[in-house]
Amino acid sequence: MPTKKRKESLTPTIKGVVSALERCIDPEIGVSIVDLGFIYGIKIDGIDVTVQRRLYSPMWPLAGMISDDIDKKVSAVKGVKDVSVEMVWDPPWSMEMFSEEFKKKFQHSH
């Protein structure tokens, strides 16, 4: 009797998108933008993904590079067709937005 292959979901998942974003590394300090608390939201509409993010400041010279990296890595997530990156400035970013894991590492290094 033939075995049935399980159909893979063609719709992207939050988990898959977060996993991709964890591979987006801030080039100045070598930490993921997720751990730094720069991701403010992820919206999935079918096969389209919107990532809401923020930076240290609007004048940060590496902003374009990070946006390109987000687009490249999230576009590679299974089921994603289009990626939009939105800048969000509210609420203001603070070190309290670090991931719990990074907070522990940060505290041990200082």
C-alpha distances in whole Angstrom, upper triangle without the diagonal:
4,6,9,13,16,18,21,25,27,30,32,33,36,35,33,37,39,37,38,42,42,42,45,48,51,53,56,55,52,50,47,48,46,48,51,50,51,48,49,46,42,42,38,38,35,35,38,40,43,45,48,50,53,55,58,61,61,63,60,60,56,55,54,52,50,49,48,46,44,43,42,40,39,38,35,33,30,31,34,36,40,42,45,47,50,53,54,57,58,57,59,57,59,57,56,53,52,49,49,48,50,53,53,53,56,58,57,58,62
4,6,9,13,15,18,21,23,27,29,30,33,32,30,34,36,34,35,38,39,39,41,44,48,50,53,52,48,47,44,45,43,45,48,48,48,45,46,43,39,38,35,35,32,31,35,36,40,41,45,47,50,52,55,57,57,59,57,56,53,51,50,48,47,46,44,42,41,40,38,36,35,34,32,30,26,27,31,32,36,38,42,44,47,50,51,54,55,54,56,54,56,55,54,50,49,46,47,45,48,51,50,50,53,55,55,56,59
4,6,9,12,15,18,21,24,26,26,30,28,27,30,32,31,32,35,35,35,38,41,45,47,50,49,45,44,41,42,40,41,45,44,44,41,42,40,36,35,32,32,29,29,32,34,37,38,42,44,47,49,52,54,54,56,54,54,50,49,47,46,44,43,41,39,38,37,35,33,32,32,29,27,24,24,28,30,34,36,39,41,44,47,48,51,51,51,53,51,52,51,50,47,46,42,43,42,44,47,47,47,49,52,51,52,55
4,6,9,12,15,18,20,22,23,27,26,24,28,30,28,29,33,33,34,36,39,43,45,48,47,44,42,39,40,37,39,43,42,42,39,40,37,33,32,29,29,26,25,29,30,34,35,39,41,44,46,50,52,51,53,51,51,48,46,45,43,41,40,39,37,35,34,33,31,30,29,27,24,21,21,25,27,31,33,36,38,41,44,45,48,48,48,50,48,50,49,48,45,44,40,41,40,42,45,45,45,48,50,50,51,54
4,6,9,12,15,18,19,20,24,23,21,24,27,25,26,29,30,30,33,36,39,41,44,43,40,38,35,36,34,36,39,38,38,35,37,34,30,29,26,26,23,22,26,27,31,32,35,37,41,43,46,48,48,50,48,48,44,42,41,40,38,37,35,33,32,31,29,27,26,25,23,21,17,18,22,24,27,29,33,35,38,41,42,45,45,45,47,45,47,46,45,41,40,37,38,37,39,42,42,42,45,47,47,48,51
4,6,9,12,15,16,17,20,19,18,22,24,22,23,27,27,28,30,34,37,39,42,41,38,36,33,33,31,33,36,35,35,32,33,30,27,26,23,23,20,20,23,24,28,29,32,34,38,40,43,45,45,47,45,45,42,40,39,38,36,34,33,31,30,29,28,25,24,23,21,19,15,16,20,22,25,27,30,32,35,38,39,42,42,42,44,42,43,43,42,38,37,34,35,34,36,39,40,40,42,44,45,45,48
4,6,9,12,14,15,19,18,17,20,22,21,22,25,26,27,29,32,36,38,41,40,37,35,32,32,30,32,35,34,34,30,31,28,25,23,20,20,17,16,20,21,25,27,30,32,36,38,41,43,43,45,43,43,40,38,37,35,33,32,31,29,27,26,25,23,21,21,19,16,13,13,17,19,22,24,27,29,32,35,36,40,40,40,42,40,42,42,40,37,36,33,35,34,36,39,39,39,42,44,45,45,48
4,6,9,10,12,15,15,13,16,19,18,18,21,23,23,25,29,32,34,37,36,33,31,28,28,26,29,32,30,30,27,28,25,21,21,17,18,15,14,17,18,22,23,27,29,32,35,38,40,39,41,39,39,36,34,33,32,30,28,27,26,24,23,22,20,18,17,15,13,9,10,13,16,19,21,24,26,29,32,33,36,37,37,39,37,39,38,37,34,33,30,32,31,33,35,36,36,38,41,41,42,45
4,5,8,9,13,13,11,14,17,16,17,20,21,22,24,27,30,33,36,35,32,30,27,26,24,27,30,28,28,24,25,22,18,17,14,14,11,11,14,15,19,20,24,26,30,32,36,37,37,39,37,38,34,32,31,30,28,26,26,24,22,21,20,19,16,16,15,11,8,8,11,14,17,18,21,23,26,29,30,33,34,34,36,34,36,36,35,31,31,28,30,30,31,34,35,35,37,40,40,41,43
4,6,9,13,14,12,13,17,17,16,19,21,21,23,27,29,32,35,35,32,30,26,26,24,27,29,28,27,24,24,21,17,16,12,12,9,8,11,13,17,19,22,25,28,31,34,36,35,37,35,36,32,30,29,28,26,24,23,22,20,18,18,17,14,13,13,10,7,5,8,10,13,15,19,21,24,27,28,32,32,33,35,34,36,36,35,31,31,29,31,31,32,35,36,36,37,40,41,41,44
4,7,10,12,10,11,14,15,15,17,20,20,21,25,28,30,33,33,30,28,24,24,22,25,27,25,24,21,21,18,14,12,9,9,6,6,9,10,14,16,19,22,26,28,32,33,32,35,33,34,31,28,27,27,24,22,22,21,18,17,18,16,13,12,13,10,8,5,7,10,12,13,16,19,21,24,25,29,29,30,32,31,33,33,32,29,29,26,29,29,30,32,34,34,35,38,39,40,42
4,7,8,7,7,11,11,11,13,16,17,18,21,24,27,30,29,27,24,21,20,18,21,23,22,21,17,18,15,11,10,7,9,8,6,8,8,12,13,16,19,22,25,28,30,29,32,30,31,27,25,24,24,21,19,19,18,15,14,15,13,10,10,10,7,6,5,6,9,11,11,14,16,18,21,22,26,26,27,29,27,29,30,29,25,25,23,25,25,26,29,30,30,32,34,36,36,38
4,5,5,6,9,10,11,12,14,16,17,21,23,26,29,28,26,23,19,19,16,19,21,20,19,16,16,13,10,10,8,10,10,10,11,10,12,13,16,18,21,24,27,29,29,32,30,31,28,25,25,24,21,20,20,19,16,16,16,14,11,12,12,9,9,9,9,13,14,13,15,17,19,21,22,25,25,25,27,25,27,27,26,23,23,20,22,22,24,26,28,28,29,32,33,34,36
4,5,5,6,8,10,10,12,15,15,19,21,24,26,25,23,20,17,16,13,16,18,16,16,12,13,10,7,8,8,11,12,12,12,9,11,11,13,15,18,21,24,26,26,29,27,28,25,23,23,23,19,18,19,18,14,15,16,14,11,13,14,10,11,12,11,15,15,13,15,15,17,19,19,22,22,22,23,22,24,24,22,19,19,17,19,19,20,23,24,25,26,29,30,31,33
4,6,5,6,9,10,10,13,15,18,20,23,26,24,22,19,15,15,12,15,18,16,17,13,15,13,10,12,11,15,15,14,15,12,14,13,15,17,20,22,25,27,28,30,28,29,26,24,24,23,20,19,20,18,15,16,17,13,11,14,14,10,11,13,13,16,17,16,17,17,19,21,21,24,24,23,25,23,24,23,22,19,18,16,17,17,19,21,22,23,24,27,28,29,31
4,6,5,6,9,10,11,13,17,20,22,25,24,21,19,15,15,13,16,18,18,17,14,16,14,11,12,11,14,14,12,13,11,13,13,16,17,20,22,25,27,28,30,27,28,25,23,23,21,18,18,18,15,13,14,14,10,8,11,10,6,8,10,10,14,15,13,16,16,19,21,22,25,25,25,26,24,26,25,25,21,20,18,20,19,20,23,24,24,26,29,29,30,32
4,5,5,6,9,10,11,15,17,20,23,22,20,17,13,13,11,14,16,15,14,11,13,11,8,10,9,13,13,12,11,8,10,9,12,13,17,19,22,24,24,26,24,25,21,19,19,18,15,14,15,13,10,11,11,8,6,9,9,7,9,10,9,12,12,10,12,13,15,17,18,21,22,22,23,21,23,23,22,19,18,16,19,19,19,22,24,24,25,28,29,29,31
4,5,5,6,9,10,13,15,18,21,20,17,14,11,10,8,11,13,12,12,9,11,10,8,11,12,15,16,15,15,11,12,10,12,12,15,17,20,22,23,25,23,24,21,19,20,18,15,15,16,13,11,13,13,10,9,12,12,10,13,14,13,16,16,13,15,14,16,17,17,20,21,20,21,19,20,20,19,16,15,13,15,15,16,18,20,20,21,24,25,25,27
4,5,5,7,9,12,15,18,21,19,16,14,11,11,9,12,14,14,14,12,15,14,12,15,15,18,18,17,16,14,15,13,15,15,18,19,22,25,25,27,24,25,22,20,21,19,16,16,16,13,11,13,13,9,9,12,11,9,12,14,14,17,17,15,17,16,19,20,21,23,24,24,24,22,23,21,21,18,16,14,16,15,16,19,20,20,21,24,25,25,27
4,5,5,7,11,14,16,19,18,16,14,10,11,10,13,15,15,14,12,15,14,12,14,14,17,18,15,15,12,13,11,14,14,17,18,21,23,24,25,22,23,19,18,18,16,13,13,13,10,8,10,9,6,6,9,8,7,11,13,12,15,14,12,14,14,17,18,20,22,24,24,24,22,23,22,23,19,18,16,19,17,17,21,22,21,22,26,26,26,28
4,5,5,8,11,14,17,16,14,11,7,7,6,10,11,11,10,9,12,11,10,13,14,18,19,17,15,12,12,9,11,11,13,14,17,19,20,22,19,20,16,15,15,14,10,11,12,9,6,9,10,7,7,11,11,10,14,16,14,16,15,12,13,12,14,15,16,19,20,20,20,18,19,19,19,16,14,13,16,16,15,18,20,19,20,23,24,24,26
4,5,7,10,13,16,14,11,9,5,7,6,7,10,11,11,10,13,14,13,16,17,21,22,20,19,16,16,13,14,13,15,15,18,20,22,23,20,21,17,17,18,15,12,14,14,11,10,13,13,9,10,14,13,12,16,18,17,20,19,16,17,15,17,18,19,21,22,21,21,18,19,17,18,15,13,11,14,13,12,15,17,16,17,20,21,21,23
4,6,10,11,15,14,10,9,6,8,9,10,12,14,13,13,16,16,16,18,19,22,23,21,20,17,17,14,16,15,16,16,19,21,22,23,20,20,16,16,16,14,11,13,13,9,9,12,11,8,10,13,12,12,15,18,17,19,19,16,17,16,19,19,20,22,24,24,23,20,21,20,21,18,16,14,17,15,14,18,19,18,19,22,23,22,24
4,7,9,12,12,9,8,5,6,8,10,11,12,11,11,15,15,15,18,19,22,23,21,19,16,15,13,14,12,13,13,15,18,19,19,16,16,13,12,13,10,7,9,10,6,6,10,10,7,10,13,13,13,17,19,17,19,18,15,15,13,16,16,18,20,22,22,21,18,19,18,20,17,15,15,18,16,15,18,20,18,19,22,23,22,24
4,6,9,8,6,5,4,6,9,9,10,12,11,12,16,17,18,21,22,25,27,24,23,19,19,15,16,14,14,13,14,17,18,18,15,15,11,12,13,10,8,11,12,9,10,13,13,11,13,16,16,17,21,23,21,23,21,18,18,16,18,17,19,20,22,22,21,17,18,17,19,16,14,14,17,15,13,16,18,16,16,20,20,19,21
4,6,6,5,5,6,6,10,10,9,11,10,12,16,18,19,22,24,27,29,26,24,21,20,16,16,13,12,10,11,14,15,15,12,12,9,10,12,9,7,11,12,10,11,15,15,14,16,19,19,20,24,26,23,25,23,19,19,16,17,16,17,18,20,20,19,15,16,15,17,15,13,14,18,16,13,16,18,16,15,19,20,18,19
4,6,5,8,9,10,13,13,12,15,14,16,19,21,22,25,27,30,31,29,27,24,22,19,19,16,15,13,13,15,17,16,12,11,8,11,12,9,9,12,13,11,13,16,16,15,18,20,20,22,26,28,25,26,25,21,21,18,20,19,20,21,24,24,22,18,19,18,21,19,17,18,21,19,16,19,21,18,17,21,21,19,20
4,6,8,11,11,15,14,12,15,14,17,20,23,24,27,29,32,34,32,29,26,25,21,21,17,16,12,11,14,16,15,11,11,9,12,14,12,11,15,16,14,16,19,19,19,21,24,24,25,29,31,28,30,28,24,24,20,21,19,21,21,23,23,20,17,17,16,19,18,16,18,21,19,16,18,20,17,15,19,20,17,18
4,6,9,10,13,12,10,14,14,17,20,22,24,27,29,32,34,32,30,27,25,21,21,18,16,13,12,15,18,17,14,14,12,14,17,14,13,17,18,16,17,20,20,19,21,24,24,25,29,31,29,30,29,25,25,22,22,21,21,21,23,23,20,17,16,14,17,16,13,15,17,16,12,14,16,13,12,15,16,13,15
4,7,9,12,11,10,14,14,16,20,22,22,26,27,31,32,30,28,25,24,20,21,18,17,15,15,18,20,20,16,16,13,15,17,14,12,16,17,14,15,19,18,17,19,22,21,22,26,28,26,28,27,24,24,21,22,21,22,22,25,24,22,18,18,16,18,17,14,15,17,15,12,15,16,13,13,16,17,14,16
4,6,8,7,7,10,11,13,16,19,19,23,25,28,30,28,26,23,22,18,18,15,15,13,14,17,19,20,16,17,14,15,17,15,12,15,17,14,14,18,18,16,17,21,20,21,24,27,25,27,25,22,22,19,21,19,20,20,22,21,20,16,16,13,15,14,10,11,13,12,9,12,13,11,11,15,15,14,16
4,5,5,6,9,9,10,14,15,16,19,21,25,26,24,23,19,18,15,15,13,13,12,14,17,19,20,16,17,14,14,16,14,11,13,14,11,11,15,15,13,14,17,17,17,21,23,21,23,22,19,19,16,18,17,18,19,20,20,19,15,16,14,15,13,10,10,13,12,10,13,15,13,13,17,18,17,19
4,5,5,6,5,7,10,12,13,17,19,22,24,23,21,17,15,12,12,9,9,9,11,14,16,17,14,15,13,12,14,12,9,11,13,11,9,13,14,12,13,17,17,17,21,22,20,22,20,17,16,13,14,13,14,15,17,16,15,12,13,12,14,11,9,10,13,13,11,13,16,15,15,18,20,19,20
4,5,5,6,6,9,11,12,15,17,21,23,22,20,16,15,11,11,10,11,12,13,17,18,20,17,19,16,15,17,16,12,13,16,13,11,15,16,13,13,17,17,16,20,21,19,22,20,17,17,14,15,15,14,16,17,16,16,13,13,12,13,9,8,7,11,11,10,12,15,14,14,17,19,19,21
4,5,8,9,12,14,15,19,21,25,26,25,24,20,19,15,15,12,13,13,14,17,20,21,18,20,17,17,19,18,14,16,18,16,14,18,19,16,17,20,20,19,23,25,23,25,24,21,21,18,18,17,17,18,18,17,16,13,12,10,11,8,5,5,8,8,6,9,11,11,11,14,15,15,17
4,6,8,11,14,16,19,22,25,28,27,24,21,19,15,14,11,10,10,10,14,16,18,15,17,15,14,17,16,13,15,18,16,14,18,19,17,18,21,22,21,25,26,24,26,25,21,20,17,17,15,15,15,16,15,13,10,9,8,9,7,5,7,10,10,8,9,12,12,11,14,16,15,16
4,6,7,10,13,17,19,23,25,25,22,19,16,13,11,9,9,9,10,14,16,18,16,19,17,15,18,18,14,15,18,16,14,18,20,18,17,21,22,21,24,25,23,25,23,20,18,15,15,13,12,12,13,12,11,8,8,8,8,5,5,6,10,11,10,11,14,14,13,16,18,18,19
4,6,9,12,15,18,21,24,23,20,17,14,10,8,5,5,6,8,11,13,15,13,16,14,12,14,14,11,12,15,14,12,15,17,16,15,19,20,20,23,24,21,23,21,17,15,12,12,10,9,10,11,11,10,8,10,10,11,8,8,10,14,15,13,14,17,17,16,19,21,21,21
4,6,8,11,14,18,20,19,17,13,11,7,6,4,7,9,12,14,15,18,16,18,16,13,15,15,12,12,15,13,10,13,16,14,13,16,18,17,20,21,18,20,18,14,13,10,10,10,9,11,12,12,12,10,12,13,13,9,10,11,14,15,14,16,19,19,19,21,24,23,24
4,7,10,14,17,20,20,17,14,11,8,5,5,7,11,13,15,15,19,18,20,18,16,18,18,15,14,17,17,13,16,19,17,15,18,20,19,22,22,19,21,19,15,14,11,10,9,7,9,9,9,11,10,12,14,13,10,12,12,15,17,17,17,21,21,21,23,26,26,26
4,7,10,13,16,16,14,10,8,6,5,7,10,14,17,18,18,21,20,22,20,17,19,19,16,15,17,17,13,15,18,16,14,16,19,17,19,19,16,18,16,13,12,10,9,10,9,12,12,12,14,13,16,17,16,13,14,14,17,19,19,20,23,24,23,26,28,28,29
4,7,10,13,13,11,7,6,5,6,9,12,16,19,20,20,23,22,24,21,18,19,19,16,14,16,16,12,13,16,14,11,13,16,13,16,15,13,15,13,10,10,10,10,12,12,15,15,16,18,17,19,20,20,16,17,16,19,20,20,22,25,25,25,28,30,30,31
4,6,10,10,8,6,5,7,8,12,15,19,22,23,22,25,25,26,24,21,21,21,18,16,18,18,14,14,17,16,12,14,16,14,15,14,12,13,12,10,10,10,11,13,14,17,17,18,20,20,23,24,23,19,21,20,23,24,24,26,28,29,29,32,34,34,35
4,6,7,6,5,6,9,11,15,18,22,25,26,25,28,27,28,26,23,22,23,20,18,19,18,15,14,16,15,11,12,15,12,13,11,9,11,10,10,10,12,13,16,17,21,21,21,24,23,26,27,26,22,23,22,25,26,26,28,30,31,31,34,36,36,38
4,6,5,6,8,11,14,17,21,24,28,28,27,30,29,30,28,25,24,25,23,20,21,21,17,16,18,18,14,14,16,14,14,11,10,10,10,10,11,14,15,18,19,23,23,24,26,26,29,30,29,26,27,26,28,29,30,32,34,35,35,38,40,40,41
4,6,8,11,14,17,20,24,27,31,31,30,33,32,33,30,27,26,26,24,21,22,22,19,17,18,18,14,14,15,13,12,9,8,9,10,12,13,16,18,21,22,26,26,27,30,29,32,33,32,28,29,28,30,31,32,34,36,36,37,40,41,42,43
4,7,10,13,16,19,23,26,29,30,29,31,30,31,28,25,24,24,22,19,19,19,16,14,15,15,11,10,12,10,9,6,5,5,7,9,12,15,17,21,22,26,27,28,30,29,32,32,32,28,29,27,30,30,31,33,35,35,36,39,40,40,42
4,7,10,13,16,20,23,26,27,25,28,27,27,25,22,21,21,19,16,16,17,14,12,14,14,10,9,12,11,11,9,6,6,5,6,8,11,13,17,19,22,23,25,27,26,29,30,30,26,27,26,29,29,29,32,34,34,34,37,39,39,40
4,7,10,13,16,19,23,24,23,25,24,25,22,19,18,19,16,14,14,14,11,10,12,12,8,9,12,10,12,10,7,8,6,5,6,9,11,14,16,19,20,21,23,22,25,26,26,22,23,22,25,26,26,28,30,30,31,34,35,35,37
4,6,10,13,16,20,20,19,22,21,22,20,17,16,17,15,12,14,14,10,10,13,13,10,11,14,13,15,14,10,11,8,6,5,6,7,10,12,16,17,18,20,19,22,24,24,20,21,21,24,25,24,26,29,29,29,32,34,34,35
4,6,10,13,17,17,17,20,18,20,17,14,14,15,12,10,12,12,8,9,12,12,9,11,14,13,16,15,12,14,11,8,6,5,6,9,10,13,15,16,17,16,19,20,20,17,17,17,21,22,21,23,26,26,25,28,30,30,31
4,7,11,14,15,14,17,17,19,17,13,14,16,13,11,14,14,11,12,15,15,13,15,18,17,20,19,16,17,14,11,8,6,5,6,6,10,11,12,13,13,16,18,18,14,16,16,20,21,20,22,25,25,24,27,30,29,30
4,7,10,12,12,15,13,16,14,11,12,13,10,9,13,13,10,12,15,15,13,16,19,18,21,21,18,19,16,13,11,7,6,5,6,8,10,11,11,10,13,15,16,12,14,15,18,19,18,19,23,23,21,24,27,26,27
4,7,8,9,12,11,13,12,9,12,13,10,10,14,14,12,15,17,17,16,19,21,21,25,25,22,23,20,16,13,10,8,5,5,6,9,10,9,8,11,13,14,11,13,15,19,20,18,19,22,22,20,23,26,25,25
4,5,7,9,7,10,9,7,11,12,9,10,14,14,13,16,18,18,18,21,23,23,27,27,24,25,22,18,16,12,11,8,9,8,11,12,10,8,11,12,15,12,13,15,19,20,17,18,22,21,19,22,24,23,23
4,7,8,7,10,10,9,13,14,12,14,17,17,16,19,21,21,21,24,26,26,30,31,28,29,26,22,20,16,15,11,11,10,12,13,10,8,9,11,14,12,13,16,19,20,17,17,21,20,17,20,23,21,20
4,5,5,9,10,9,13,14,13,14,17,18,17,20,22,23,23,25,27,28,32,32,29,29,26,22,20,16,14,11,11,9,12,13,10,9,12,14,17,15,16,19,23,24,21,21,24,24,21,24,26,24,24
4,6,9,10,8,11,14,13,13,16,17,17,19,21,22,22,24,27,28,31,31,28,28,24,21,18,14,13,9,10,9,12,14,12,12,15,17,20,18,19,22,25,26,24,24,28,27,24,27,30,28,27
4,6,9,8,11,13,13,14,16,18,18,20,22,23,24,26,28,29,33,33,30,30,26,23,20,17,16,12,14,13,16,18,15,15,17,19,22,20,21,24,27,28,25,26,29,28,25,28,30,28,27
4,6,6,9,10,10,12,14,15,16,18,20,21,22,24,26,27,31,31,28,28,25,22,19,16,15,12,14,13,17,18,15,14,16,17,20,19,19,21,25,25,22,23,26,25,22,25,27,25,25
4,6,8,9,10,12,13,14,16,18,19,20,22,23,25,27,30,31,28,28,25,22,20,17,17,15,17,17,20,21,19,18,19,20,23,22,21,24,27,27,24,25,28,26,24,27,29,26,27
4,6,5,6,9,10,11,13,14,16,17,18,20,22,23,27,28,25,25,22,19,18,15,16,14,16,17,20,21,19,17,19,19,22,20,19,22,25,25,21,23,26,24,22,26,27,25,25
4,5,5,6,9,10,11,12,14,16,16,18,20,22,25,26,22,23,20,16,14,11,12,10,13,14,17,19,17,15,18,19,21,19,19,21,24,24,22,23,26,25,23,27,28,26,27
4,5,5,6,9,10,11,12,14,15,16,19,20,24,24,21,21,18,15,13,11,12,11,15,16,20,21,20,19,21,22,25,22,22,23,27,27,24,26,29,28,26,30,31,29,30
4,5,5,6,9,10,11,12,14,15,17,19,23,24,20,21,18,15,15,12,14,14,17,18,22,23,22,20,22,22,25,22,21,22,26,25,22,25,28,26,25,28,29,27,28
4,5,5,6,9,10,11,12,14,16,17,21,22,19,19,17,14,13,10,12,12,14,16,19,20,19,17,19,19,21,18,18,19,22,22,19,22,25,23,22,26,27,25,26
4,5,5,6,9,10,11,12,14,16,19,20,16,17,14,10,9,7,9,10,13,15,18,20,19,18,20,21,23,19,19,20,24,24,22,24,27,26,25,28,30,28,30
4,5,5,6,9,10,10,12,15,18,19,16,15,13,10,11,9,12,13,17,19,22,23,23,21,24,24,26,23,22,23,26,26,24,26,29,27,27,30,32,30,31
4,5,5,6,8,10,11,13,17,18,15,16,14,11,12,11,14,15,17,20,22,23,23,21,23,23,24,21,20,20,24,22,21,24,26,24,24,28,29,27,29
4,6,5,6,8,10,11,15,16,13,14,12,8,9,8,11,12,15,18,20,21,21,19,21,21,22,19,18,18,22,21,20,23,25,24,24,27,29,28,29
4,6,5,6,9,10,13,14,10,11,9,6,7,7,11,13,16,19,22,23,23,22,24,25,26,22,22,22,25,25,24,26,29,28,28,31,33,31,33
4,6,5,7,9,12,14,11,11,10,9,11,11,15,17,20,23,25,26,26,24,27,27,28,24,23,23,26,25,24,27,29,28,28,32,33,31,33
4,5,5,7,11,13,10,12,12,10,12,12,16,17,20,23,25,25,25,23,25,25,26,22,21,20,23,22,21,25,26,25,26,29,30,29,31
4,5,5,9,10,7,9,9,7,10,10,14,16,18,21,23,24,24,23,25,25,25,22,21,20,23,22,22,25,27,26,27,30,31,31,33
4,5,8,9,6,7,7,6,10,12,15,18,20,24,26,27,27,26,28,28,29,25,25,24,27,26,26,29,31,30,30,34,35,34,36
4,6,8,7,9,10,10,14,15,19,21,23,27,28,29,30,28,30,29,30,26,25,24,27,25,25,29,30,29,30,34,34,34,36
4,6,6,9,11,10,14,15,18,21,23,26,27,28,29,27,29,29,29,25,24,22,25,24,24,27,29,28,29,33,33,33,36
4,6,9,12,12,16,18,21,24,26,29,30,31,32,30,32,32,32,28,27,25,28,27,27,31,32,31,33,36,36,36,39
4,6,10,11,15,17,20,23,25,29,30,30,32,31,33,33,33,29,29,27,29,29,29,32,34,34,35,38,39,39,41
4,6,7,11,14,17,20,22,26,27,28,29,28,30,31,31,27,27,25,28,28,28,31,33,32,33,36,38,37,39
4,7,10,14,17,20,22,26,28,29,30,29,32,33,33,29,29,28,31,31,31,34,36,35,36,39,40,40,42
4,7,10,13,17,19,23,25,26,27,27,30,31,31,27,28,27,30,30,30,32,35,34,35,38,39,39,40
4,7,10,13,16,19,21,23,24,23,26,27,27,24,24,24,27,27,27,29,32,31,31,34,36,35,37
4,6,10,13,16,18,20,21,21,24,25,26,22,23,23,27,27,26,29,31,31,31,34,36,35,36
4,7,10,13,15,17,18,17,21,22,23,19,20,21,24,25,24,26,29,28,27,31,33,32,33
4,6,10,12,14,15,15,19,21,21,18,20,21,24,25,24,25,29,29,28,30,33,32,33
4,7,10,12,12,12,16,18,19,16,18,20,23,24,23,24,27,27,26,28,31,30,30
4,6,8,9,10,14,16,17,14,16,18,22,23,22,22,26,26,25,27,30,29,29
4,6,6,8,11,15,15,13,16,18,22,24,22,22,25,26,24,26,29,28,28
3,5,8,11,15,14,13,16,18,21,23,22,21,25,26,24,26,29,29,28
4,6,9,12,12,10,14,16,19,21,20,19,23,24,22,24,27,27,26
4,7,10,11,10,13,16,18,21,19,18,22,23,20,22,25,25,24
4,7,8,7,9,13,15,18,15,15,18,19,17,18,22,21,20
4,5,6,8,12,14,16,13,12,16,17,14,15,19,18,17
4,5,6,9,11,13,10,8,12,13,10,11,15,15,14
4,5,8,9,12,10,8,12,14,12,12,16,16,16
4,6,9,11,10,9,13,14,12,14,17,18,17
4,6,8,6,6,10,10,9,11,14,14,15
4,5,5,6,9,10,10,12,14,15,16
4,6,5,6,9,10,11,13,14,16
4,5,5,7,9,10,11,13,15
4,5,5,6,8,10,10,12
4,5,5,6,9,10,11
4,5,5,6,9,10
4,6,5,6,9
4,5,5,6
4,6,5
4,6
4
